[in-house]
Amino acid sequence: MIIWMVIGGIVFAVGVMNPREDPRKGLAKLAQMEEADTAEIDAQIQELEEAERAADEAWANRTVSEKFANSYVLGDSIAQGLYENQALDKSFVTAERDTGVCETEVSMIKNHVSKAIEIGPQVLFLAYGLNDIKAASGDAGIFISAYRHVIDELKEKLPDTKIYVNSILPVTQEVVDENELYGNISKYNKKLMELCEEEGVTFIDNGSLVKDEYYTEDGIHMTSDYYGEWVNHMAEVAEL
């Protein structure tokens, strides 16, 4: 705007020095140039906004594999269901039945941690706990101590990796009636959330995703309907 004012002043001054030239003509031409320049700028802005909207739409419509391209999941049979139900390709997951952080042999959990360290993902999701309910005999302290050890090792070996810890899924009342230890899941999750705060990692609460119709016959595991929601929830929380 200052430049246009300077130019306008020059045009006016030239008109004064040369009375044969009407300065109003110069100002009119200047106004036309300014209008043309403004229209061009507006067109460029509109073009950029349209390109940005198209990019945002393309980003939002990425496939699950594209979203998880630099991510990895470690877990138990619940996480195993990710690829068994085609919610996430197996190449993004290391999960086994009966795996937990409180294993007495600890071979499986060690293998899982080693695999994550080998891959070195930007984002790592952990999904353990159901098997630890019985392994720790309902003692949340034992469970948290074991989980802390796993997280600490991962943080040490993967300092640039963002770690996300999934909550333990609730089970049906029938399962609790058969084994009262499963009644401690909410207590475990509360302690797990506190652990995440202490360790500076993110806790993902998936409890709200669970619906009665998602349970399989055992009252513990989930049908395929759950896994699509879980994958999207992890991606949303981690901003993948």
N, C-alpha and C positions, 0 to 999 in steps of 0.2 A: 504493500500500500504506500509506503514511504517513497519507493522508487517511482511509482506512478505519479505521486505528488510532485516529485522533482522534475520528472519529464514534463508534467503539465505546466510547471513553472517556466521551464525552458521554452515550451511552445508559446506560452503567453508572452514571454520576454522577446522572443523572435518576432512575434506579431507587433509588439510595441515598436521595436526597432525598425520594422519594415511595415509601414502603415498601409502599403498596397495589399498586404495579405491580411485577411480577416481572421483574427485569433480564434473566433468561435468555430471556424472550420477545423482548426487544429484540435481543439478540445473535443469536438464531435467525433473526429477520427480516433482520438485517444479513448473516448468512451466505447467506441465500437471495438477497438482492440482489447479493451479490458473485458467487455462482455464475451468476446470470442475466447479469451484466455480462461475466464471463469467457466464457460461451458465445457472447455477441454478438460479442465481440472475435475469438474463434476463427473464427466464421462469416465475419467480414469479412476476416480473414487468408486463409482458404481461398478466398474469392471473388477476392481480389487475386492469389493464386498461380495460380488457374485462368486469369484474364485475362492474366497474364504468360506463361503457357505457350502460350496461344492466339496472343498477339502474336509470340512467338518462332517458332512454327510458321509463321505467316503470313510473317514476315520470311525464314525459310529457304526458303520455297516461292515466293519472288518470281521473275518471269520474268527472263531474261537482259537484256532491254531495261530492265526496272525497275532491275536491279543496276547497269547501265552508264549510267543516266540522266544522270549528271553527269561522265561519262568520255569519253575520245576515244583513238583509236589511230592512230598514224602508222607507215608501214612500206613494205616492198617487196612482191614478189609473194607471199611467205609470208603477210603480213598481208592481202593482197588476197583470199586464200582464205577469210578470215573471213566475208565476205558472199557470196562465190561459192558457199560450202558452207552458206549459211543459218545459220551459227553466231552471227552478229551482224549487225544491220541496217546497211546501207551508210551510214546517217546518222551512225553512230558511228566511221566509218573513212575515212581518206584514205590510200590506198596505190596504188602503181603498179609495174608490172614494170620491172626494170632500174634501180630507184631505190637509191641508197646515199649514205652521207655523204661518200664520196670522189669524187663525180661531178666530171668535168672541167668540164662546163658549169654544174653546180650549180643549174640552174634548177628541177628537180623538187624537190630537197630544200628549196630556198628557199620554193617554193610550199607545201610541206607545213608548214614552220615558220610561215609567214604564216597559214595556215589555222587552225592550233592557237591562235595568238595572237588571231585574230579571234573564235574560239569561246570561248576562256577557260575551259576545263574545270577542274573541281576535281581531277580525276585524269587524267594523260596517260601513255599507254603508247607506248614506242618499240620498233620491231622492224625493225632494219636489220642488215646485215652480210654476207649471202651474196654480194651483188654486189660488195661491197668486197674480198672475198677476191682476186678477179682485178684489180680496179681499183687496189689497193694493191700488186699484184705480190707478195703474201705478206708484205709488211712491216707487221707489227702496229702499229709506231710511227706510220706514216702514218695508218692507220685510227683509232687512238686520238686522235690530234691533231685529225682531222676531226670525230670524234664529240664530243670535248670542246667544240669550237666550237659545235656544234648545241645541246648541253646548256646551255652558258653563255648562249647567246642566249635560250633558252626560260626559264631561271631569271631572267634579267634582265627579260624582258617579262611573265612569268607568275610573279611571286614567291610567290603563294599557291597555286600548283598543285603537287600532289605528282606527281613524275615517277618512272616505273618503266621500266627498260630490260630488254627481253627478250634472252635469250641467242641466239646463232646456232645454228640446228639442225644436228646432224650430218648427213652425207650417207653414202650407201652406199660400201663399199669399191671397188666398180666405178667410181664417180665419181672417187674418189681415184686409182685406177690410171690413169684417162684424163687427169687433170689433178692433178698432185701438189700444186698450190697449196691444194687443198681439204684437204690433210692438216694445214694450219695452223689449222683451226677451233678446236681446243682451246686453242691458244696465244692466239688472238684473244679467246676467251671469258675466259681468265684475266686478260688485260690489261683487258678490258672490266669485269670484276668489280672490279679494282683502281681503275679510273677512277670507277666508281660510288661506291666508298668515299670517294675523294678529293672527289667532287662532292657528297656527301651525298644521293644518290638511291639508289633500291632496285634491285638486280639480281635478275631473275627467271630462274632456271635451269629451262629446259623440257626438258632432255635426257632426263630420266627418263620423260617422257611418250611419247617416240618408240618405236615398235615396228616391227619389220621389215615387218609387213603394212600399215603405214600409208603406206609410200612409194609414190609413183606410178611410172610406168615410167622416168622420168628419174632416179630415185634421189636427187632433191633435194627436190621438193615433196611435200606430204602429201595424203592422201585426207580425206574428210569426217569419218572416225572420229577423227582427231587433233584437229580444231578444237573439238569439244564439250569435250574434256578441257582444251585450251588456254584456252578462255574461262573455264571454271570455275577453273582454276589462277590466272589473273590476278585474278579476282574474290576468290579466297581470300587470295592474298598481299596484295592491296590492301584487304582487308576491306570490300568493297563490299556 
